[in-house]
Amino acid sequence: MTATHLSSPAADAPVGPVATGPRDPHDRAGRRLRSLDLLRGVTVAGMITVNATAGVQGLDKPVFAPLLHADWAGFTLADTVFPAFLTMVGVSIAISAKPDAGGAAATRRVLARAGRMILLGLLLGHMFFLADFHKYVPRLPGVLQRIGIVFAICAILYPRMSGRARAIAAGVLLVGYWGLCLLPMPDGSATDLWVQGHNFVSWVDRAVFGNWRYVKGPDGYDPEGLLSTLPAIAQGLLGTLAGDYLRRGQPVTAAAKRLFVAGIAGMAAGLVWGLVFPIAKNLWTSSFVLLSTGLTVALLGVFHGWFDRDDRPATKGDLFGSFGRNAIAAYVLHDLASIILTGDAIQLPFRWLAPAVGTQAAALVPVAIFVAIVWYPIAYMDKRGWYLRV
């Protein structure tokens, strides 16, 4: 689910804050971080697990609720996946930035890359159009489309704004979005942020997308809709701040602790804000942004402290590293292969195990098999050095 494999080795010193004097041995600027690749890989595996679980549930099989998205307000394990990608997009932009990042040529590269990402998202989202075009309802927003937009805006702003300016911009977007959500709806309906679709942001989705929105009905909306892209951009900008800190010449242990503390503070702020502005992924509320960004940054601190201590080379073909280094390929493959979940062969273990372990535990087996099916070719590509770049 992501083009968050944006970090790449670079010999040139990046723009933005760097250590003064000779390059510190702990300076991560322009280097590929094992911690970021592994955390991204964990997130990719989580994405495949969540999407496969939803597919299994669609076959009328009970599954564990934490592996499904919250219906509206709430925060489940499944809700951590997508925002983690957006946060890591920002981290990767900061780490991999080069001296010419603010130039016209670099801007064209950013826009071209974002355009290819958006196009790929549209192609994957409409790949079954010809099979049943009479009943098919197109949808313009989507996961890769949102990632592409966030990447483009954050990558263009990064070399043109200081860290403080980016932090202020993120804060303005989050507070301003809260105000947008509270605006009265033009149709006269009552605003209630705790009820699905009863807010101005969802009304805009209904007005603009009509039947093309993801969730139909009078209270429908699109979880990757127009105005909810604003806090998603803020999430990417917050990720660049974490990336700024990672690339500096700081001892790994100290940097890891500070990232962890910052992440915990973000989570706490999100939980407190959630008392008045509900934590809701489908509305991409500001409290949801702070909670999910804080969680990602805290985990990144843990991973950084553990995996970046001695700059050991990456192990090719491992589970999480392979997913993290080839995230786009994993996303495309899992989307194309999702039809496998409906096959008798992958569902057979469920029927065997359900009487013994229960339906929820048994439903994990086809999910695990699907993750393994997607991982094997990705691991092979990793060993051969084949990476899908958009």
C-alpha positions as a Markdown table, in Angstrom:
| # | Residue | x | y | z |
|---|---|---|---|---|
| 1 | Met | 0.0 | 0.0 | 0.0 |
| 2 | Thr | 2.6 | 2.5 | -0.6 |
| 3 | Ala | 5.3 | 4.2 | -2.4 |
| 4 | Thr | 7.0 | 4.8 | 0.9 |
| 5 | His | 10.2 | 3.1 | -0.3 |
| 6 | Leu | 11.4 | 6.6 | -1.2 |
| 7 | Ser | 14.5 | 6.6 | 0.9 |
| 8 | Ser | 17.5 | 5.8 | -1.2 |
| 9 | Pro | 21.3 | 6.0 | -0.9 |
| 10 | Ala | 22.8 | 9.3 | -1.9 |
| 11 | Ala | 26.4 | 10.4 | -1.8 |
| 12 | Asp | 25.5 | 14.1 | -1.8 |
| 13 | Ala | 24.8 | 16.0 | 1.4 |
| 14 | Pro | 21.1 | 16.7 | 1.6 |
| 15 | Val | 19.4 | 20.0 | 2.1 |
| 16 | Gly | 18.0 | 21.0 | 5.5 |
| 17 | Pro | 19.6 | 20.5 | 8.9 |
| 18 | Val | 22.9 | 18.6 | 8.9 |
| 19 | Ala | 25.7 | 18.2 | 11.4 |
| 20 | Thr | 28.4 | 20.9 | 11.3 |
| 21 | Gly | 32.0 | 20.1 | 10.6 |
| 22 | Pro | 33.1 | 16.6 | 9.4 |
| 23 | Arg | 30.4 | 14.1 | 8.8 |
| 24 | Asp | 29.5 | 12.4 | 12.0 |
| 25 | Pro | 29.6 | 8.5 | 11.8 |
| 26 | His | 26.0 | 8.6 | 13.1 |
| 27 | Asp | 24.8 | 11.0 | 10.5 |
| 28 | Arg | 22.1 | 9.2 | 8.5 |
| 29 | Ala | 21.6 | 11.8 | 5.8 |
| 30 | Gly | 21.2 | 10.2 | 2.4 |
| 31 | Arg | 21.7 | 6.6 | 3.8 |
| 32 | Arg | 19.2 | 3.8 | 3.6 |
| 33 | Leu | 18.0 | 2.9 | 7.1 |
| 34 | Arg | 17.4 | -0.7 | 8.0 |
| 35 | Ser | 15.0 | 0.5 | 10.7 |
| 36 | Leu | 12.9 | 2.4 | 8.1 |
| 37 | Asp | 12.9 | -0.5 | 5.6 |
| 38 | Leu | 11.9 | -3.0 | 8.4 |
| 39 | Leu | 9.2 | -0.8 | 9.8 |
| 40 | Arg | 7.8 | -0.2 | 6.3 |
| 41 | Gly | 8.0 | -4.0 | 5.8 |
| 42 | Val | 6.0 | -4.6 | 9.0 |
| 43 | Thr | 3.5 | -2.1 | 7.8 |
| 44 | Val | 3.2 | -3.8 | 4.3 |
| 45 | Ala | 2.7 | -7.2 | 6.0 |
| 46 | Gly | 0.1 | -5.6 | 8.1 |
| 47 | Met | -1.6 | -4.1 | 5.1 |
| 48 | Ile | -1.8 | -7.5 | 3.3 |
| 49 | Thr | -3.0 | -9.1 | 6.5 |
| 50 | Val | -5.8 | -6.5 | 7.0 |
| 51 | Asn | -6.9 | -6.6 | 3.4 |
| 52 | Ala | -6.9 | -10.4 | 3.3 |
| 53 | Thr | -8.9 | -10.5 | 6.6 |
| 54 | Ala | -11.5 | -8.2 | 5.1 |
| 55 | Gly | -11.6 | -10.5 | 2.1 |
| 56 | Val | -12.1 | -13.6 | 4.3 |
| 57 | Gln | -14.8 | -11.7 | 6.2 |
| 58 | Gly | -16.5 | -11.0 | 2.9 |
| 59 | Leu | -16.9 | -14.8 | 2.5 |
| 60 | Asp | -19.1 | -14.8 | 5.6 |
| 61 | Lys | -16.4 | -16.0 | 7.9 |
| 62 | Pro | -16.0 | -14.5 | 11.4 |
| 63 | Val | -12.6 | -12.8 | 12.0 |
| 64 | Phe | -10.9 | -11.0 | 14.8 |
| 65 | Ala | -12.3 | -7.5 | 15.1 |
| 66 | Pro | -8.9 | -5.7 | 15.7 |
| 67 | Leu | -7.9 | -6.8 | 12.1 |
| 68 | Leu | -10.9 | -4.8 | 10.7 |
| 69 | His | -11.2 | -1.1 | 10.4 |
| 70 | Ala | -13.4 | 0.7 | 12.9 |
| 71 | Asp | -16.8 | 1.4 | 11.4 |
| 72 | Trp | -16.4 | 5.1 | 12.2 |
| 73 | Ala | -15.1 | 6.5 | 15.5 |
| 74 | Gly | -12.5 | 4.2 | 17.1 |
| 75 | Phe | -9.0 | 2.9 | 16.6 |
| 76 | Thr | -8.1 | -0.7 | 15.7 |
| 77 | Leu | -4.9 | -2.4 | 14.7 |
| 78 | Ala | -6.1 | -2.2 | 11.1 |
| 79 | Asp | -6.4 | 1.6 | 11.4 |
| 80 | Thr | -2.6 | 1.9 | 12.0 |
| 81 | Val | -1.5 | 0.7 | 8.6 |
| 82 | Phe | -2.3 | 3.5 | 6.1 |
| 83 | Pro | -1.3 | 6.5 | 8.3 |
| 84 | Ala | 2.0 | 4.7 | 9.0 |
| 85 | Phe | 2.8 | 4.7 | 5.3 |
| 86 | Leu | 2.1 | 8.5 | 5.0 |
| 87 | Thr | 4.3 | 9.2 | 8.0 |
| 88 | Met | 7.1 | 7.2 | 6.5 |
| 89 | Val | 6.7 | 9.0 | 3.2 |
| 90 | Gly | 7.6 | 12.2 | 5.0 |
| 91 | Val | 10.5 | 10.5 | 6.8 |
| 92 | Ser | 11.9 | 9.2 | 3.5 |
| 93 | Ile | 11.6 | 12.5 | 1.8 |
| 94 | Ala | 13.7 | 14.2 | 4.5 |
| 95 | Ile | 16.4 | 11.4 | 4.6 |
| 96 | Ser | 16.8 | 11.1 | 0.9 |
| 97 | Ala | 16.7 | 14.8 | -0.1 |
| 98 | Lys | 19.6 | 16.1 | -2.3 |
| 99 | Pro | 21.0 | 19.5 | -2.7 |
| 100 | Asp | 19.0 | 20.2 | -5.8 |
| 101 | Ala | 15.7 | 19.2 | -4.3 |
| 102 | Gly | 14.3 | 22.7 | -4.7 |
| 103 | Gly | 15.3 | 23.0 | -8.4 |
| 104 | Ala | 13.0 | 22.9 | -11.4 |
| 105 | Ala | 14.3 | 19.5 | -12.5 |
| 106 | Ala | 13.8 | 17.9 | -9.1 |
| 107 | Thr | 10.3 | 19.3 | -9.0 |
| 108 | Arg | 9.5 | 17.8 | -12.4 |
| 109 | Arg | 10.8 | 14.5 | -11.2 |
| 110 | Val | 8.6 | 14.7 | -8.1 |
| 111 | Leu | 5.5 | 15.6 | -10.1 |
| 112 | Ala | 6.2 | 12.8 | -12.6 |
| 113 | Arg | 6.6 | 10.3 | -9.8 |
| 114 | Ala | 3.5 | 11.4 | -8.1 |
| 115 | Gly | 1.6 | 11.2 | -11.4 |
| 116 | Arg | 2.8 | 7.7 | -12.1 |
| 117 | Met | 1.7 | 6.7 | -8.5 |
| 118 | Ile | -1.8 | 8.2 | -9.0 |
| 119 | Leu | -2.1 | 6.5 | -12.4 |
| 120 | Leu | -1.1 | 3.2 | -11.0 |
| 121 | Gly | -3.7 | 3.6 | -8.3 |
| 122 | Leu | -6.4 | 4.3 | -10.8 |
| 123 | Leu | -5.4 | 1.3 | -13.0 |
| 124 | Leu | -5.5 | -1.0 | -10.0 |
| 125 | Gly | -8.8 | 0.4 | -8.8 |
| 126 | His | -10.4 | -0.1 | -12.2 |
| 127 | Met | -8.8 | -3.3 | -13.4 |
| 128 | Phe | -12.2 | -5.1 | -13.3 |
| 129 | Phe | -13.9 | -2.4 | -15.3 |
| 130 | Leu | -14.0 | -4.4 | -18.6 |
| 131 | Ala | -15.2 | -7.5 | -16.9 |
| 132 | Asp | -18.5 | -5.9 | -15.8 |
| 133 | Phe | -18.6 | -2.4 | -17.2 |
| 134 | His | -22.4 | -2.2 | -17.2 |
| 135 | Lys | -22.6 | -2.4 | -13.4 |
| 136 | Tyr | -19.2 | -0.8 | -12.7 |
| 137 | Val | -19.2 | 2.5 | -10.7 |
| 138 | Pro | -15.8 | 4.2 | -11.0 |
| 139 | Arg | -14.0 | 5.7 | -8.0 |
| 140 | Leu | -11.4 | 8.4 | -8.4 |
| 141 | Pro | -9.9 | 8.6 | -4.9 |
| 142 | Gly | -7.8 | 5.7 | -3.5 |
| 143 | Val | -4.9 | 4.7 | -1.4 |
| 144 | Leu | -2.1 | 5.2 | -4.0 |
| 145 | Gln | -3.8 | 8.4 | -5.2 |
| 146 | Arg | -3.6 | 9.9 | -1.7 |
| 147 | Ile | 0.0 | 8.7 | -1.2 |
| 148 | Gly | 0.9 | 10.3 | -4.5 |
| 149 | Ile | -0.7 | 13.6 | -3.6 |
| 150 | Val | 0.9 | 13.7 | -0.1 |
| 151 | Phe | 4.3 | 12.8 | -1.6 |
| 152 | Ala | 4.2 | 15.5 | -4.2 |
| 153 | Ile | 3.2 | 18.3 | -1.9 |
| 154 | Cys | 5.5 | 17.3 | 0.9 |
| 155 | Ala | 8.5 | 16.7 | -1.4 |
| 156 | Ile | 7.9 | 20.1 | -3.1 |
| 157 | Leu | 7.5 | 21.9 | 0.3 |
| 158 | Tyr | 10.4 | 20.2 | 2.0 |
| 159 | Pro | 13.4 | 22.1 | 0.5 |
| 160 | Arg | 11.5 | 25.4 | 0.5 |
| 161 | Met | 10.5 | 25.4 | 4.2 |
| 162 | Ser | 12.4 | 25.2 | 7.4 |
| 163 | Gly | 11.5 | 22.5 | 10.0 |
| 164 | Arg | 9.7 | 25.1 | 12.1 |
| 165 | Ala | 7.7 | 26.3 | 9.1 |
| 166 | Arg | 6.6 | 22.8 | 8.3 |
| 167 | Ala | 5.6 | 22.2 | 11.9 |
| 168 | Ile | 3.5 | 25.3 | 11.9 |
| 169 | Ala | 2.0 | 24.4 | 8.5 |
| 170 | Ala | 1.0 | 20.9 | 9.9 |
| 171 | Gly | -0.6 | 22.5 | 12.9 |
| 172 | Val | -2.5 | 25.0 | 10.8 |
| 173 | Leu | -3.8 | 22.2 | 8.6 |
| 174 | Leu | -4.9 | 20.0 | 11.6 |
| 175 | Val | -6.6 | 22.8 | 13.5 |
| 176 | Gly | -8.1 | 24.2 | 10.3 |
| 177 | Tyr | -9.5 | 20.8 | 9.3 |
| 178 | Trp | -11.2 | 20.6 | 12.7 |
| 179 | Gly | -13.0 | 23.8 | 11.8 |
| 180 | Leu | -14.0 | 22.4 | 8.4 |
| 181 | Cys | -15.5 | 19.4 | 10.0 |
| 182 | Leu | -17.6 | 21.6 | 12.3 |
| 183 | Leu | -19.0 | 23.7 | 9.5 |
| 184 | Pro | -22.8 | 23.4 | 9.1 |
| 185 | Met | -23.9 | 21.3 | 6.2 |
| 186 | Pro | -25.6 | 23.2 | 3.3 |
| 187 | Asp | -28.5 | 20.8 | 3.3 |
| 188 | Gly | -29.5 | 21.7 | 6.8 |
| 189 | Ser | -28.7 | 18.4 | 8.4 |
| 190 | Ala | -27.3 | 18.5 | 12.0 |
| 191 | Thr | -23.5 | 18.1 | 12.4 |
| 192 | Asp | -22.4 | 15.3 | 14.6 |
| 193 | Leu | -18.8 | 14.1 | 14.2 |
| 194 | Trp | -19.5 | 11.0 | 16.2 |
| 195 | Val | -22.0 | 9.7 | 13.6 |
| 196 | Gln | -21.0 | 8.5 | 10.1 |
| 197 | Gly | -21.2 | 11.1 | 7.4 |
| 198 | His | -22.9 | 13.8 | 9.5 |
| 199 | Asn | -20.3 | 16.5 | 8.8 |
| 200 | Phe | -19.4 | 19.1 | 6.2 |
| 201 | Val | -16.4 | 17.1 | 4.9 |
| 202 | Ser | -18.5 | 14.1 | 4.1 |
| 203 | Trp | -21.2 | 16.3 | 2.6 |
| 204 | Val | -18.5 | 17.7 | 0.2 |
| 205 | Asp | -17.7 | 14.1 | -0.9 |
| 206 | Arg | -21.3 | 13.4 | -1.5 |
| 207 | Ala | -21.7 | 16.6 | -3.5 |
| 208 | Val | -18.6 | 16.2 | -5.6 |
| 209 | Phe | -18.4 | 12.4 | -6.2 |
| 210 | Gly | -22.1 | 11.6 | -6.1 |
| 211 | Asn | -22.5 | 7.8 | -6.6 |
| 212 | Trp | -18.8 | 7.6 | -7.4 |
| 213 | Arg | -17.9 | 7.8 | -3.7 |
| 214 | Tyr | -16.8 | 4.7 | -1.8 |
| 215 | Val | -19.5 | 4.6 | 0.8 |
| 216 | Lys | -23.0 | 5.0 | -0.7 |
| 217 | Gly | -26.2 | 6.1 | 0.9 |
| 218 | Pro | -27.5 | 9.4 | 2.4 |
| 219 | Asp | -24.7 | 9.4 | 5.0 |
| 220 | Gly | -22.0 | 8.2 | 2.5 |
| 221 | Tyr | -18.5 | 9.6 | 2.1 |
| 222 | Asp | -15.1 | 8.6 | 0.7 |
| 223 | Pro | -12.4 | 7.6 | 3.2 |
| 224 | Glu | -9.8 | 9.1 | 0.8 |
| 225 | Gly | -12.0 | 12.1 | -0.1 |
| 226 | Leu | -11.2 | 15.7 | -1.0 |
| 227 | Leu | -11.0 | 17.7 | 2.2 |
| 228 | Ser | -9.7 | 14.8 | 4.3 |
| 229 | Thr | -6.5 | 14.9 | 2.2 |
| 230 | Leu | -5.5 | 18.1 | 4.1 |
| 231 | Pro | -4.8 | 16.3 | 7.4 |
| 232 | Ala | -3.1 | 13.5 | 5.4 |
| 233 | Ile | -0.7 | 16.2 | 4.1 |
| 234 | Ala | -0.1 | 17.3 | 7.6 |
| 235 | Gln | 0.8 | 13.8 | 8.5 |
| 236 | Gly | 3.4 | 13.7 | 5.8 |
| 237 | Leu | 4.9 | 17.0 | 7.0 |
| 238 | Leu | 5.1 | 15.6 | 10.5 |
| 239 | Gly | 7.0 | 12.7 | 9.1 |
| 240 | Thr | 9.6 | 15.0 | 7.5 |
| 241 | Leu | 10.3 | 16.4 | 11.0 |
| 242 | Ala | 11.1 | 12.9 | 12.2 |
| 243 | Gly | 13.3 | 12.5 | 9.1 |
| 244 | Asp | 15.1 | 15.7 | 9.9 |
| 245 | Tyr | 16.0 | 14.4 | 13.2 |
| 246 | Leu | 17.1 | 11.0 | 12.0 |
| 247 | Arg | 19.5 | 12.4 | 9.5 |
| 248 | Arg | 21.5 | 14.5 | 11.9 |
| 249 | Gly | 24.7 | 13.4 | 13.5 |
| 250 | Gln | 23.2 | 12.0 | 16.7 |
| 251 | Pro | 24.2 | 8.9 | 18.5 |
| 252 | Val | 21.7 | 6.2 | 17.7 |
| 253 | Thr | 20.6 | 5.5 | 21.3 |
| 254 | Ala | 20.0 | 9.1 | 22.0 |
| 255 | Ala | 18.1 | 9.7 | 18.8 |
| 256 | Ala | 16.0 | 6.6 | 19.3 |
| 257 | Lys | 15.0 | 7.6 | 22.8 |
| 258 | Arg | 14.0 | 11.1 | 21.7 |
| 259 | Leu | 12.0 | 9.8 | 18.8 |
| 260 | Phe | 10.2 | 7.4 | 21.1 |
| 261 | Val | 9.4 | 10.1 | 23.6 |
| 262 | Ala | 8.2 | 12.4 | 20.8 |
| 263 | Gly | 6.0 | 9.6 | 19.5 |
| 264 | Ile | 4.5 | 8.9 | 23.0 |
| 265 | Ala | 3.7 | 12.7 | 23.3 |
| 266 | Gly | 2.0 | 12.7 | 19.9 |
| 267 | Met | -0.1 | 9.7 | 20.9 |
| 268 | Ala | -1.1 | 11.4 | 24.2 |
| 269 | Ala | -2.0 | 14.6 | 22.3 |
| 270 | Gly | -4.1 | 12.6 | 19.9 |
| 271 | Leu | -6.0 | 10.8 | 22.7 |
| 272 | Val | -6.7 | 14.0 | 24.5 |
| 273 | Trp | -7.9 | 15.7 | 21.3 |
| 274 | Gly | -10.0 | 12.7 | 20.6 |
| 275 | Leu | -12.2 | 13.5 | 23.5 |
| 276 | Val | -13.7 | 16.4 | 21.5 |
| 277 | Phe | -12.7 | 15.5 | 18.0 |
| 278 | Pro | -13.3 | 11.8 | 17.5 |
| 279 | Ile | -10.5 | 9.5 | 16.4 |
| 280 | Ala | -11.9 | 8.3 | 13.1 |
| 281 | Lys | -9.8 | 7.0 | 10.2 |
| 282 | Asn | -12.7 | 7.3 | 7.7 |
| 283 | Leu | -12.8 | 11.1 | 8.3 |
| 284 | Trp | -9.0 | 11.2 | 8.8 |
| 285 | Thr | -9.5 | 13.4 | 11.9 |
| 286 | Ser | -6.7 | 15.5 | 13.3 |
| 287 | Ser | -6.8 | 13.5 | 16.5 |
| 288 | Phe | -6.4 | 10.3 | 14.4 |
| 289 | Val | -3.4 | 11.9 | 12.7 |
| 290 | Leu | -1.6 | 12.7 | 16.0 |
| 291 | Leu | -2.3 | 9.3 | 17.5 |
| 292 | Ser | -1.2 | 7.3 | 14.4 |
| 293 | Thr | 1.8 | 9.5 | 13.7 |
| 294 | Gly | 2.9 | 9.3 | 17.3 |
| 295 | Leu | 2.6 | 5.5 | 17.2 |
| 296 | Thr | 4.7 | 5.3 | 14.0 |
| 297 | Val | 7.4 | 7.6 | 15.3 |
| 298 | Ala | 7.6 | 5.8 | 18.6 |
| 299 | Leu | 8.0 | 2.5 | 16.7 |
| 300 | Leu | 10.5 | 4.1 | 14.4 |
| 301 | Gly | 12.5 | 5.1 | 17.5 |
| 302 | Val | 12.5 | 1.5 | 18.8 |
| 303 | Phe | 13.5 | 0.1 | 15.4 |
| 304 | His | 16.2 | 2.8 | 15.0 |
| 305 | Gly | 17.7 | 2.0 | 18.4 |
| 306 | Trp | 17.8 | -1.7 | 17.6 |
| 307 | Phe | 18.6 | -2.1 | 14.0 |
| 308 | Asp | 20.8 | 1.0 | 13.1 |
| 309 | Arg | 23.3 | 0.7 | 16.0 |
| 310 | Asp | 26.1 | -0.8 | 13.9 |
| 311 | Asp | 25.1 | -0.1 | 10.3 |
| 312 | Arg | 25.0 | -3.8 | 9.5 |
| 313 | Pro | 24.1 | -4.7 | 5.9 |
| 314 | Ala | 20.5 | -5.7 | 5.2 |
| 315 | Thr | 19.6 | -9.4 | 4.9 |
| 316 | Lys | 18.2 | -9.9 | 1.5 |
| 317 | Gly | 15.1 | -12.1 | 1.2 |
| 318 | Asp | 13.9 | -11.7 | 4.8 |
| 319 | Leu | 10.3 | -11.3 | 5.5 |
| 320 | Phe | 9.9 | -7.6 | 6.6 |
| 321 | Gly | 13.0 | -6.2 | 4.8 |
| 322 | Ser | 11.9 | -7.6 | 1.5 |
| 323 | Phe | 8.5 | -6.1 | 1.8 |
| 324 | Gly | 9.9 | -2.8 | 3.0 |
| 325 | Arg | 12.4 | -2.5 | 0.1 |
| 326 | Asn | 9.9 | -3.4 | -2.5 |
| 327 | Ala | 6.7 | -1.9 | -1.1 |
| 328 | Ile | 5.1 | -0.9 | -4.4 |
| 329 | Ala | 5.7 | -4.3 | -5.9 |
| 330 | Ala | 4.1 | -5.9 | -2.8 |
| 331 | Tyr | 1.1 | -3.6 | -3.0 |
| 332 | Val | 0.5 | -4.3 | -6.7 |
| 333 | Leu | 1.0 | -8.1 | -6.3 |
| 334 | His | -1.3 | -8.4 | -3.4 |
| 335 | Asp | -4.0 | -6.4 | -5.2 |
| 336 | Leu | -3.7 | -8.5 | -8.3 |
| 337 | Ala | -3.6 | -11.8 | -6.4 |
| 338 | Ser | -6.5 | -11.0 | -4.1 |
| 339 | Ile | -8.8 | -13.3 | -6.2 |
| 340 | Ile | -6.8 | -16.2 | -4.7 |
| 341 | Leu | -8.6 | -15.7 | -1.4 |
| 342 | Thr | -11.9 | -16.9 | -2.9 |
| 343 | Gly | -10.3 | -20.2 | -4.1 |
| 344 | Asp | -11.2 | -23.6 | -2.5 |
| 345 | Ala | -7.5 | -24.5 | -2.0 |
| 346 | Ile | -6.8 | -21.5 | 0.3 |
| 347 | Gln | -10.1 | -21.9 | 2.2 |
| 348 | Leu | -9.7 | -25.6 | 2.8 |
| 349 | Pro | -7.6 | -25.2 | 5.9 |
| 350 | Phe | -10.3 | -23.0 | 7.4 |
| 351 | Arg | -12.9 | -25.7 | 7.0 |
| 352 | Trp | -10.5 | -28.3 | 8.6 |
| 353 | Leu | -9.5 | -26.2 | 11.6 |
| 354 | Ala | -12.7 | -24.3 | 12.4 |
| 355 | Pro | -14.3 | -27.1 | 14.4 |
| 356 | Ala | -11.1 | -27.5 | 16.5 |
| 357 | Val | -9.9 | -24.0 | 17.1 |
| 358 | Gly | -12.9 | -21.8 | 16.3 |
| 359 | Thr | -13.8 | -19.8 | 13.3 |
| 360 | Gln | -11.9 | -16.7 | 14.2 |
| 361 | Ala | -8.6 | -18.4 | 14.7 |
| 362 | Ala | -9.1 | -20.6 | 11.7 |
| 363 | Ala | -9.8 | -17.6 | 9.6 |
| 364 | Leu | -6.2 | -16.5 | 10.2 |
| 365 | Val | -4.9 | -19.5 | 8.3 |
| 366 | Pro | -6.0 | -18.5 | 4.8 |
| 367 | Val | -4.8 | -15.0 | 5.6 |
| 368 | Ala | -1.3 | -16.3 | 6.6 |
| 369 | Ile | -1.2 | -18.4 | 3.5 |
| 370 | Phe | -2.0 | -15.4 | 1.3 |
| 371 | Val | 0.7 | -13.3 | 3.0 |
| 372 | Ala | 3.2 | -16.1 | 2.3 |
| 373 | Ile | 2.1 | -16.3 | -1.3 |
| 374 | Val | 2.7 | -12.6 | -1.8 |
| 375 | Trp | 6.0 | -12.6 | 0.1 |
| 376 | Tyr | 7.7 | -15.4 | -1.8 |
| 377 | Pro | 8.1 | -13.6 | -5.2 |
| 378 | Ile | 8.9 | -10.3 | -3.4 |
| 379 | Ala | 11.7 | -12.1 | -1.5 |
| 380 | Tyr | 13.0 | -13.6 | -4.7 |
| 381 | Met | 13.0 | -10.1 | -6.3 |
| 382 | Asp | 14.9 | -8.8 | -3.3 |
| 383 | Lys | 17.6 | -11.4 | -3.5 |
| 384 | Arg | 18.0 | -10.6 | -7.2 |
| 385 | Gly | 18.1 | -6.9 | -6.6 |
| 386 | Trp | 14.9 | -6.2 | -8.6 |
| 387 | Tyr | 12.9 | -3.3 | -7.2 |
| 388 | Leu | 9.8 | -1.7 | -8.7 |
| 389 | Arg | 10.2 | 2.0 | -8.8 |
| 390 | Val | 7.3 | 4.2 | -9.7 |
